[in-house]
Amino acid sequence: MKKYLNWDFLMTRYPAFFPLILLITSVVINLALQPNMFDPETLNGNMRVFLPLILLAIGQAIVLIGGGIDISVGGTVSIVNTILATRVGLEGTPELMWKYVFISLAVGLLAGAINGFFIAYLRLQPIITTYATSFLYAGFALFILPNPGGGIPQEIAKIYRTTTPLGIPIGFYVIAVMLLIWVYVSSTRYGKFLFAVGGKADAAYETAVPVNLVKFSTYIISGFMAALAGITITLLAGSGNAEIGGPMTLNAITAAVIGGCAMSGGIGGVAGPVMGAITLSLIQNIISFANINTWWETLVKASIIVAALAAPGIINLFQRRKA
């Protein structure tokens, strides 16, 4: 029974346990400050704002589980946003929008493939490689759209903002699909390979696991999810900004880590990062509703994040001292 009270065991066996506690806490506090939080209109508004970060965190989680990290996702989001805003335009048709949605997804796959090739096959360090490509992608986004502007047809953006099948925000459907895909994938051979590569790549290689291919695939998935995030944030904003994805990168990594994905690889899942992304977004709401001075907003948010990340280690430290 004692081992079940050990945080190391809980976070390894049940990586979504701690983010669930954080999510419940943040929901309770947010509800106290925003009593209408669960009203259909408010809930839909929150979920469409949360969804881009949720998608980005899921992609980051796959990379982290595989033993890597992707700092370039924000640049990919920006590229997709600027492509849609400049190529579709306010007078664009639904057909044109769909065309560039598919092109955007292809761009995300290409961005992920570039990262994956350098990391998996040329054996470059993930953090250095994706740090470099983050500037490359961000620069390309600025080349496409030097100044904020452009946009997409309002009737198209309105679909994302108002669609609630059966009265449920579309964001919940997207999350449900992602979780179902993860449940299936994690039970397949690929899923087992993913955890093996992230846990100990050398040992995985010795057991005939295609290490390079698995690593390569994680960046492909991350690029694809970043493209989806770019599409949703464009539908949300309705306009283009080459710097829109920049702040999302560290938030996505933080959400994945809060969600139980170890930076060392081989541990984690998708449910935790989803809850981590929602928690981070709720923290932003809490700061806003609490009327905290703008000068203190970044410090308060950072302190909450650091406390959330450090809590499991601190709890384990106290448990070891008691033992």
N, C-alpha and C positions, 0 to 999 in steps of 0.2 A: 504493500500500500504506500510505503514511503516514497518509492520511486515515482509514483504518479503525482506527487506534490513537487517534484523537481522540475524547475522551469526548462532546463536543457532537454529533459525527456519530453515535456509537453510541447515545446517548440519544434522538436524533431518529429514526434509522432503526430502532433496536431498543430501544424503551423498556423492555422486560422484561429487558434484559441485566444491568443493575446490581442490580435486586431479586432476580434469580436468584442472583447471587453472595452477597448478604446472606442469602438463604434457606438456601443450602447451608451457609454459615458458622454460622448460628444452629442448624441441624439438627445439625451435627457437635458443637457445644458442648453442646446440649441432650441429645444421645445419650450424651455422656460423663458427664453428671450424672444421666441417667435411662436406664439400659441397656435397660429394657423398653419404651422409647418406641414401638417398632413392633409390640409385642404387640397382637393384635386388640382386646382390651378397652381397653387404654390408648389406642390410636390412635382408636378410636371415641369414647372420652371426650374426647380432645383436640379432635377435629373438631367435635363438637357444641357445644363451648365456643367454638371459633374461628368457627363459621359466621355468627352474628349480625354480627360485625365485618366479615367477608368480604362479606356482602350489602350492608352499609352503605357499604363502601369502593367497591364496584362502582357504586352509585348516585352517590356523590361523584365518581368518575372521569368519568362521563358529563357531569356539570355542569362539571367543570374543563376537559374537552376543549372544551366549548362556550363557554368563556370566562367562566364564572361561578363561584360558590361557594355552598354551602348549609350554613349554620351551624345550621339549625333541625332537622336530622335527628334529633338526640337527643331533642328534644321530641316529635317524631312517634313515635319508638320508645316513649316513656313513655306517650303517649296510648293507643296500641294495647295496651300491657301492662296499663294500668289498666282499659281497656274489657273485655278478656278476663277479667281477674281478678275484676271486680265483676259482670259480666253473665252469665258462664258459671258461676262458682262451683265449689266442691269437689264438689257434688252434681249438676253439670250433665251432660247427655247428649251423646253424640257429635254428634247432630243440632243441638243448641244450639251446640256448639262450632263446627261448620261454618258455621252462620248468622253467628256473630260474627267468624269468620275473614274471610268475605266483606265484612262491614261494616267490619272493620279495614282491609282492602285499599282499600275505598272512601274511608275516612278518610284514608289515606295519599295517595291520588290527589287528594283535595280539598285537603289541606295543600300538596301540590306545586303544585296549580293556583293557589292563593292567592299563593304565592311567584312563580310564573311570570307571573301577570297583572301584579303590581306591577313586576316587573323587565323583562319583555319588552315590555309594552304601555304602562305608565306611566313607563318608563325610569328607575326608581329604581336606586340602586347595590345590587348583589347582597349585598355584605357587610353593609351597613347594614340592608337589608330583612330578610334572613334572621336577622340578629342580633336584630332587633325581634320577628320571628315566633317565634324560639326561646323568648323569654319568654312570648309568648302561648300557645304550645303547652304549654310546661312548666306554666304556670299552669292551663291547662285540665285537664292530667293531675292536678294537685293538687286541683282542684275535684272530679274524679271519685273520687279516692282520697286523702283528706287524710293518712291514716296507712297504712304498709305492712300488707298483709293480703290477704284474698281468696285466690283461686287457681283452679286448673282441676283436673278429675278426674285422679287419679294414673294411672289406666289409659290416659288419653289422653297424658299427659306421658311415660309409659313407652314408648309407640310411638316417639316421637322419640329417646328415650335408648337404645333397644335395637335398633332396626331396622337390620339390616346385610344387604341383599340380596346374595346370592352371597358373603357374608363381607366385603363392602366397606362401610365406614361411609357412611350416606346423604349425609353432607356432600360426599363426592367426586362423587356423582351430581349434586348440585345445582350444584357448581362446573363439572362437565363440561357441563351444560345451559347454564349462563350463558356459558361460553366459546364453545360452538357458536352460540348466539344472536348473540354479539358478532361472530364470524367472518362470519356471514351479513349482519348489519346493517352492518358496516364496509365491505362490498363493494357495498352498495346506494347509490342516490342520496342517501338520507337520511344515510348514514354519511359520504359525501363532503361533504354540506352541513354536517354537524356540525363536521368539521375546518376547513372554510372559514370558518364563523362564528366559531369559537374563534381561528383564526389571524389573521383580519382581517375584522371584521364589515362595515366600510364597503365594502371591495372585493367581498365576497360579495354585498352588497346591489346593487351596480352590475351584477353578473352575474345578476340575477334570482333569487337565492337567497332563500327566505322566512325572513329572519333572525329576525323576531319569533316566528314559529311554531316554528322550531327551538329557540330559547332557551326558549320556553314548554314545549316537550316535554321538555327536559332536566330541568326541575324536577318535571314529572309523573313521569318515570322515577325520579328521586331519592326522591320521596315514596312511590312504590310499593315501592321497594327498602327504604326505612326501615320501611314497614309489614311487609314480610316479615321484616326483622330483629327487629321488635317481636314478631311471632308466634313466631319461633324462640327468642328469649330468654325468652319466657313459658313455652314448652314446656320449656325448660332449667331455669328457676328454679321453675316450678310455683306461683308466687305473684305478687302485684302490688306494685309500688313506684314511686311517681310520679317518683322521681329516678333510676330505673335507666338511662335513656338519656343522662343528662347527660355522664358521662365518655366516652361513645362517640363524641361529635361530633369532638373534636380527634384522637382515635385514627383515625377514618375518614379525615379529611383528611390526616393524616400518612401513613397507609397508601397513599393514592392518590398522594401526592407522592413517597414513597419508591419507589412502583411506576412512576415515570416520567412521571406526568402533570404538565405544567408549570402553575404558577399563572397564567401569562399566557395559557393556553389554546392549543388547536390541536395539542397533542402528547400522546400517551399511548395507552392501551388498557385492556383489562380484566385480562389475564393478570398484568401487573405489580402492580396494586393487590391482586389476590388474594394474590400472593406477599408483598406488603408487609404485608397484614393478618395472614397466618400468621406472618411474621417478628416483628411486634410482639407477637403472642400468645406466641411461643416465647421472646422476650426476657423476658416476664413470668414464664414457667416457669423460665427460667435464673436469674433473680433469686431466685425462691422456693426452687429446689433448692440454690442456692449459700449459702442461709441468711444472706443479707445483712440487716443490721439494718433494721428498718422505717423508721428515721429517714433512712437512706441510699437506700432503695429508689427514691423519686421522682427523686432526683438522678442515680442511676446510669442509670435508664431514660431520663431526659431527655438525659443526656450521650451515650448510645448513639444515640438518635434524631438529635440534632444532628450527631454525627459521620457518621452514615449519609447525612444530607441534604447535608452539606458536602463529603463525599469527592469527588464528581465535579468540583466546582469547584476544589478543591485540586489534584487530579490535572491538570486542564487548565492551572492556573496554573503548575505545575512544567514542563509540556510546553512552554508558551509561553516560559518563561525559558530552557529548553534550546535552543529554536529560535533 
